[in-house]
Amino acid sequence: MSLWEDERRVVPLSRARWRAVLHEVIFEADTPAGKAFDVLLIVSILASVAAVMLDSMGAVRLQYGRQLYLIEWFFTLLFTVEYFLRLSCVGRPLKYAISFYGIVDLLAIIPTYLSLVLPGTQYLLVIRILRILRIFRILKLVPYLGEARLLMRALRASGRKIAVFLYTVLTLVVIFGSLMYVIESGTQGFTSIPRSIYWTIVTLTTVGYGDISPQTPVGQALASIIMILGYGIIAVPTGIVTVEMTQTFGRRVSTQACPECSAEGHDADARHCKYCGAGL
């Protein structure tokens, strides 16, 4: 084998090794380097959010506005480098870019650059609070990550049941709202069916603003039924999620991130990614 062929083999291997090490540091938290990176990321996120909050205070902005501006640009550049490093160390960067955390990472840096083109977009700074969501990924540093992932799986598993439940509730809301509109004869604030539906939602959820209230005996009787029904309805989604949590908590979940698509939430004994099939 010639020296040129040896060099051609060494370069791809070293590049693959570099990507593997970078992926382990950025996406994993079971190594000292990964933990140190995650701790640094948490501190940076909190400091960035604190700078945005301080900048919203007129007196502070008047005195330290330039310093806060420079701090925000520092963290923006830092998160930009982090974002591209995450894309470079996964086998399928586009898949990570369109994932939930990939979109969060992108939204965390866009407002600063957008403000250079559209100066009137300061309200978009509130999007930067999404950086705090990165803390949930840092839960790998504590023993509660498994419970957090199991909770998310339980919520996803109960999604269809919750959707059917919400459809039923919306149907009841429309029916009760229409009845109340007819009973109150368009008076006492029940001036339309949408307005009556609004009152029904407020009453059914036990919020009770009090801006609209029925005055007729029949209307008050119907309102009493809706109030009592509201207590039962509130308990239904809780029961649905509880059942799914009981079933899901019996299965262990790993914190291993896929080196190809960066997906997480695999079973503890998984050897391949359940989303793309890559080896874990």
N, C-alpha and C positions, 0 to 999 in steps of 0.2 A: 504493500500500500504506500503511495507517495505521501510526501509531507503535505502537499496541497489538500489531499483527501483527508488527512488527519485533522488539518485545520478546519475543514468544512464540517467535520463531525463534532469538534470541540465547541465551535461557536454556537450551534443550536442547543447543545447540551447545557452550556453555561447560561444561555438565555432562558431555557426552561427552568434551570435551577434558581435563577434570579427571580423569575415570576413566582415560583413556589415559595421562596423565602418571603417575598413581599406579600403574597397572599396570606401566609401564616401570620405575619405581623399585623396586617390591616384587618383581616376578617376573623381571625381566631383570637381566643382569649385564654387559652390553656397553656401558654408559654410566657416566660418573663417579658420577652420583647412585646408580645401581643398585649399583655396587661399594661405595660408601660405606655404603649401607644394609646390604649383605650382611656387610661387615666388622663393623659395629656389632652386627648380629644374632649373629655368631659370638662376639664378646666377651661379649654378654649371656648367651648359652647357656652358655658355659664358666663364667662367673661364677656363674650360677644353680646349675649342677651342683656347683660347688665349695662353694657355701653349703650345699647339701643334704648333701654328704659331710662337711663340718665339723660340721654339726648332729648327725650320727650319732655323733660322738665325745663321750663323756660329759663329759670334762674341759672341752672347748671349749664345749659347750652350757651347762655350769654357769656359765661365766664370761661368755660372749658370746651366750647364748641369745636375749635380746631383740633384739640387733642383727641376728642371723641371721634372726629372725622377721620383722623389718621389711624386711630385704633380700629375703627370699623373697616377701613381699607386693608389694614394688616391682616385681620381675621378673614376678610373676603379672599385675599390672595392665598392665605393659608388653606382655606377650605377648597379653593379652586385647585391647588396642587393636590390636595387629598382626593378630590373628585377624579382627577385624571389618573392618579396612581391606582385608584380602585378599578377604573376601566382598564388600565394596562395590565393588571395582574389576574384578570379573569379570562377564561378561554372564550367566553361569549360576551363581550362588552356591551353589545346592543341589548341583550337580554337583561343585563343588570341596569342599564340606563333607563329602561322602560318599567323596571320593577318599582315597588312602592318606595323603598329606601333610595333607589337611584333617582327617582323623581324628587324626593325630599332633598337629596344632596344638591340637585340642580337648582331647585327653588331657593335653596339657602344662599346661593351666590348671585342669582340673577338680579335682584333689586338694586344692588350697588352699581352694577354695570348699566342697568336700564336707566338709572338716575342721571347718567352722563348724557343720554340722548333725550330723555323726557324729564326735565327738572321738576315737573309738577306731579311726580309719582311717588312722593314721600310716604303716602299711606301704604305703599307696598312693603315698607319696612316691616310691617307686622308679619309678613310671610316668614321672616327670619326666625320667628319663634319656633318654626318647624325644626330648627336645629336641635331643639330640646328633645325631639323624638329620637335622636341618636342615642340618648341615655338608655332607652329601652334595649338597644343592642348591647350596651355596656353591661346589661344585667348578666352577661356571661361571667362577670367578675364575682358574682354572688350566687348563693345556692338557689335563688328564686327564679332563675331563668326557666327551668323546666316547668314550673307552675305557670309562668307567664305564657309560655308557648302552648301548654295544654289548654289554658283558658281561651286563647285565640282559636285553637282547633275546635273547642267546644262551641264557640260562638259561630264559627263557620258552619259546623255541622247542624246547628239549629236554625240556620238561615232560612230554609224553606218553610219550616214550621212557623217561624216568626212572620214571614211574608204572608202566609195564609191567615195568621192571627190579625195582622194589620189590615188586611183586606176586609175581614169580618168587622173589625172596629170601624173602619171607614164606612162600610155599608150601614151599620147601626147609627153612625153619626149623621149620615144623610137622611135616614128615615126619621130619627128623633128631631133633627133640625127642621125638617119639613112639617112634622106634626106640631112643633112648637110655633112655627110661623102661622099655621092655620088656627091653632087654639088662641093665640094672643091677637089674632086679626091684624097683624102688621103694626101693633102699637108697642109701647114700653121698650123701644129699642129693637124689636124684632121686625125691622122694616123690610127685610128680604130673606130669602132662603139662605144665601151665603152668610148673612149676618146671624141668622139663627143657628147655622152650622157652627159658626165660630163660638157662640155661646155654649153649644152642646159639647164641643171639644174642651172648652175651659171647665165646664162642669164635670164631664166624664173623667177628666184627668185629676179631679179634686183640687184644681188650682183656685178657681173661684175668685175672679177679679172683682166681681160685683158691679161692673159698669152696666150690665144688663141683667134684669131679673124679671121673672114672670109675676103677674099680678092677679090673674084669674085663678080660682080654686083648682080647675082642671090642669092649668099650666103648672101650678105649684106641685100638684100630685105627680105629674109627669117628671118634673124636676127632681122630686124625691126618689123616684124610681131610677133615674139616671145617676144620681149621686150614689145610691146603694150599689148599682151595677158597676160604677167606677172602681169601687174597692175590689170587686172580684176580677175585673179586667186587669188591674195592675198586677195581680198575683200570677196571671197566666204566663207571661213571658219569663218571669222569674223561675217558675216551675219547669218550663221548657229548657232553659239554659242549665238549670241544676241537674236535670236528668242527663243531658249531654256531658256535663262536667263529670258526673259520676262514672259514666262509661269511658270517657276519654282519659281520666286520671289513672285508669288501670293500665295505660300504655305509656311506656317511657319514651321520652323524646331526647334526641341528641342535640348538642349545640354545634355540631360540625357543619361548616359551610361548604357548599359545592365549589371546587376550584374552577369549574367551567362556567356555571350560570349564577353562582353565588347564592343559590337558594338554600334555605335553612329549614329546620323543623323535621328532619329525618328521624326515623326510629333509631333507638340506641344501638341496635345490632345491624343497621343498614351498612352495606358495603358499596352500594351504588346509589347515585342520586335518583330519586323517584320522579324528577321532572325532566332530566335530560339524559340519564343513564350513565353519566360519567362516574369513574371510580372515586370513592371518598377516601 
